Amino acid sequence: MNGRSLALLCLLLSFVSPVYAVDSYRYLRVTIDTPWMIFLGLATVVMLPFILLMILYWYFAVKKKPGEESTGGEG
């Protein structure tokens, strides 16, 4: 860590106080909807890669390979 970063870190740490942590909980409201919002947020994060995989699979599955000609249904 260079001198500037260390000085900035010391400056920022001088303003830290436990009072700020106590005051932050005053505005936090926990209702019956809170667990559902957490569940929906985590479900979205878990499901997004699967949705992306399905979209990419579909995109590359219907893409024609180079040199592949359409036969028009005549076997």
C-alpha positions as CSV (number, residue, x, y, z in Angstrom):
1,M,0.0,0.0,0.0
2,N,1.5,3.3,-0.9
3,G,1.6,6.4,1.3
4,R,-1.5,8.1,-0.3
5,S,-3.7,5.1,0.2
6,L,-2.6,4.7,3.8
7,A,-3.2,8.3,4.5
8,L,-6.7,8.2,2.9
9,L,-7.5,5.0,4.9
10,C,-6.5,6.6,8.2
11,L,-8.5,9.7,7.3
12,L,-11.6,7.7,6.6
13,L,-11.2,5.5,9.6
14,S,-11.1,8.5,11.9
15,F,-14.8,9.3,11.0
16,V,-16.1,5.8,11.9
17,S,-18.4,5.7,14.9
18,P,-20.7,3.1,16.3
19,V,-23.4,5.7,16.5
20,Y,-23.8,5.5,12.7
21,A,-24.5,1.8,12.9
22,V,-27.1,2.3,15.6
23,D,-28.9,5.0,13.6
24,S,-29.0,3.0,10.4
25,Y,-31.4,0.5,12.0
26,R,-33.9,3.2,12.9
27,Y,-35.0,3.4,9.3
28,L,-34.9,-0.3,8.6
29,R,-38.5,-1.7,8.5
30,V,-39.0,-5.4,8.6
31,T,-42.5,-6.5,7.7
32,I,-44.0,-9.8,6.6
33,D,-43.1,-8.8,3.0
34,T,-39.3,-8.7,3.8
35,P,-38.7,-12.5,3.6
36,W,-40.6,-12.7,0.4
37,M,-38.6,-9.9,-1.2
38,I,-35.4,-11.6,-0.1
39,F,-36.7,-14.9,-1.5
40,L,-37.7,-13.4,-4.8
41,G,-34.4,-11.6,-5.1
42,L,-32.4,-14.7,-4.5
43,A,-34.6,-16.8,-6.8
44,T,-34.0,-14.3,-9.6
45,V,-30.2,-14.5,-9.1
46,V,-30.3,-18.3,-9.1
47,M,-32.7,-18.6,-12.2
48,L,-31.0,-15.9,-14.4
49,P,-28.1,-18.2,-15.5
50,F,-30.6,-21.0,-16.4
51,I,-32.7,-18.6,-18.5
52,L,-29.6,-17.3,-20.2
53,L,-28.5,-20.9,-21.0
54,M,-31.9,-21.6,-22.5
55,I,-31.8,-18.5,-24.7
56,L,-28.3,-19.2,-25.9
57,Y,-29.1,-22.9,-26.5
58,W,-32.1,-21.9,-28.6
59,Y,-30.2,-19.3,-30.5
60,F,-27.4,-21.6,-31.5
61,A,-29.7,-24.6,-32.1
62,V,-31.7,-22.9,-34.8
63,K,-28.6,-21.2,-36.4
64,K,-27.7,-23.0,-39.6
65,K,-24.2,-24.3,-40.0
66,P,-22.1,-22.7,-42.8
67,G,-22.6,-24.7,-46.1
68,E,-25.8,-26.3,-45.0
69,E,-28.4,-26.0,-47.7
70,S,-32.2,-26.1,-47.2
71,T,-33.6,-29.2,-49.0
72,G,-37.2,-27.8,-49.1
73,G,-38.7,-30.9,-47.6
74,E,-37.8,-33.2,-50.6
75,G,-36.2,-36.2,-49.0
